[in-house]
Amino acid sequence: MPNVSENHHETEKISLSSVIIIHPGSLNLRIGRAVDPIPHTVIHGIARPVSKFCGSYKRYDQILTALPNKNSDIWATMEDSRLQASHMLQSSLQSNGDRRYATPPQQIAAYNRKSKPQLLEIPPQQFIDPGGNKTVFGEEIFRINPCLQYNISFPIVNGELNINDKIGGSLTAVLSDLEAIWTHFINNLLNIPTTEFKNYRVILIIPDIFNRVHVREMMSLILNTMKFKACILIQDHVAATFGAGLGYACVVDVGHRKTSVSCIEDGISQRNTRIRLRYGGANITQTFHWLLKKCGFPYTVCDPLKNYYDATLLQQLKEDFCHLNLDKCGCMERSVIVKKPTEPVTQYTIQVGDEAMIAVLGVFNPTLMGITDNNHYVIQEGSKSLPEDPYDEEFLRETSRRGTGRELETETQAENSITHNTEEEICVDQIETAGNYFDIETGRPQSLDKVIVQSIERLNSDDIKRKMYSSILVVGGGLKFEGACAWLKSKISLNAQQVYYGGHIEIINSPKDLDPLIVTWKGASILGGLESSNELWITGKEWSSWSIRILKERAMFNW
């Protein structure tokens, strides 16, 4: 492969209005032009009419994770963790030094059990019938008449393509869903017809821990199938630092179904600091529902796994109630409005006590959320060889070990020129971090604060560790609770080695007054306006010629 960068000089000035930023997630898709102040946020799901080849099977992807309903040991562990959290909160102090007080759970449960539904004079929503076997997108997938035969799926889960053994779970089918969803919203929200895609560029935000095959297929989808003019890939944590205006940070991204942590310095994600936890905001929501039921939640037929309306109701209750503010004591009294298509709109008045705090504490003790095994995290493994990538990481590692022999001198020189100094880029990962794997305690799920400390401690330099502790950037919507960042800071202080950070820890959660939900998207839009990004664009023609080999030169990360 020749050094393609010699022929790659953008002479045209790129208009930001012709750059589309795509940030796909498990529940939400954030999409917009680089000139937009904020992105459009839409449900990242699709409903397709059931094919006659599917038989009687219907697919119905849940938006909340199921609790371990049939495992009595896990329930017992969750209950033990709940009692520990409750006792800890009762023995804590308020900011003025007074002891916290809590309303007895029995008193709250007695109140809630007496709460009767009140009918509200609000006309109920109606189910929709798309008609004509139409594909349905966005929030409308929640309103399809359940009598109709539709498969509902979400193409991304836990930070990866949702490949499974269900109907529509193959790689080809998932990519087809992505194409349909993205095309629909670009057509309808950005008012860009499909025939005009060839005049637009895309910045695609990918996970910090990425699957090389998935990335390759999404690039092919954007450039070859959808036929956009050019594309740049950026890792979500790197984009977050751009959005926050930070040169370095330990990025903590708490999403709907996953939480990821890694250290970023000068736009480079330090590979061995990356870890992804398989829990997020959805797990907090389900835990809160479990706690509500324990204190007499009067809406007893609530079933978030079978009904999207109940799932979104619980998400809203979590956002309204949950917090980590020790100064809030006793019980809160709120109204709960239940809206379901074709059913009368009803309202309950309920009370909630420390359950509103205990649910959030699940991220600091995952056993509270029913996570009791060690299969709850993903790390960045060594790159697997792909047939179209002859100069992959394994090749470079082997040749660097043998490279002193004269017989390999010519080969090594050729490799260095071909890969655009890739060995130097690989060394960034290998030198800056200590060891190759996280030291996750076997059999025990790790709390978020401990994972953050482990991520930072994998850096070799004490100076860079201090910098990371002083710049912990929390993004995503999963930890948007009052007092959560102060709680996270105190937990990290207990676990971190003070010699490294000199006692200074700073949690940043609203940089430049931005909503944590859009910081990453905003960072990608900033990248689109940088002059230096001109050298990163990969065109459809280049991708067709070189495929993933061109990522050795153009990617902002070590491919």
C-alpha positions, 0 to 999 in steps of 0.5 A: 500500500503506497503512502496515500497521504501524499495524494490527500490534500483537501483543496476545497473549504469544507462547509460545516453545514455539509458535515453530519455528526452521528452518535449512535447509542443503545437507546438514543441516537444523536444526530445533526449537522456540525453547525447545529447548536444541539443535536436531534435526540431520537429513539435508536430503534426500528419496527419492521412488519413481521415477514411471512418467513418468521412464522409466529415468532415476534421480536420485542427488544426490551429497553430495560434490563431484566432483574434475575427473577428466578435466582434466589441467591442473587435476590438474597445478595441484593437484599443484603446490599440494600440493608447495608446501604440503608444502614449506611445512609441512616448513620451518615451526617448532613452537611451541617453535621446533624445526623440524617433521619429516615422515614421508616419503610413500613410507614411509607409502604402503608401510605402507598398501599392506601393510594388509589388511582384518580382518573384525570380528564385527559384524553388517552393516547391512541395506538397507531396503525402504520398501514401498508406494512410500513417500517416505523422509527423513533418513539412511534415504535412504542405506539404500534398497536400490539395486535399488529405483527411487528418486530421491534429491535435496537441495533446497538446494545452495551456499546456494540452492534446488537448481533444475536440469534433472534430474527434480524440479529445477523450482522447484515440485518443489523447494518440494514437497520442502521442504514434505514434508521440513519437514512430516515432521520437524515431525510426527515430531521435534517431535510437532506434527501438520499440523492444528496448524500454524495455531497455530505460528509459524516463524522461517526462517533464509535466506542472507545473499545471498538470491534474492528469488524463492526467499524469496518462494516459501518465505514462501508455502510456510510461510504459504499452503501449510503454513498456519503462523500467522506467520513471521519471516525472518532472515539467517543471519549476523545470527542468528549474531551474536545466537547469539554475543551480539555487537553486531558481527562479521565472520561467516564461515560455513563450511558443507558446500558453501559458505562465506559472509562478511559484516560485521554491525553492530547486526543489519544485514548490510552488503550490499556486504560479502557474498560467498559462495564455492562451496566448503566442508567437502565440498571438503576431504573430497574433497581429503583422499580424493585425498591418501589415495589418493596415500599408498596408502589400502588401501580402494581401492574407496572411491567417495564419488560412487556410495556414500553410505556411502563419502562419510560414511566419508570425512567421518568420517575427515576429522573424525578426522584433519585438523588445522592444528596445527604441533606434530603431526609425523610420522604418525598411525596409526588404524583405519578401519572400513568398514560397508556394508549386507549386506557384512562389517564390515572394519577397516584400520589406516592411517597419515596424515602431513601430508596431514591438514594439506594437505587443510585448507589448501585453504581458503587455496589453493583450487587444492589443491581443484581450484578453478582458475577465477574462477566460484567466488563469488557476490555480492549483486547489485542486486535484480531487479524483481518484478511485485508490488513496485512500490516496488522498489530500482530505483524508489527509486533512480530517484526519488531521482535525480530527486526535486528536481522539483516534479512529483515532490514528491507522488510522492516523499512518497507513496513515503516513507510507503508504504515506511516510510522505505525510502530511509534503510534503503538508505542504510545499505548505500550509505554504510557500504560503499565501491563496489558490487562485490568486487575479485576477481582475474580468473581466480584463486580467492580464499583464505578469508583474503583474502576476509575482508580484502576484506569488511572493507576494503569498510567506509568507516570505519577505526573500524568496520574495527578493530571487525570485525577484533577480532570475526571470528566463525567458525560452521558445521562446515566449519572445525572443525579443531584449530588452524584458527582460529589459522592463519586469524588469522595469514593475515589478519594477513599480508593486513590493513592494520595501520593499520586494526586496530592489530594486534588480530585476534580469531577467535571460534569457540565463543561462550558455549561453543556448538558452531559448528554451532548458533550460527546456529540458537540466534541465531534462537531468541533472536530469538523471545524478544525483545519487539521481534520482536513487530513483525516477525511476518507473518501468513498473512492479511497475506502473502496481501494484500500479498505481498513488499511487506510485507517493506519494513516487516517484514524485518530486512534491506533488501528 
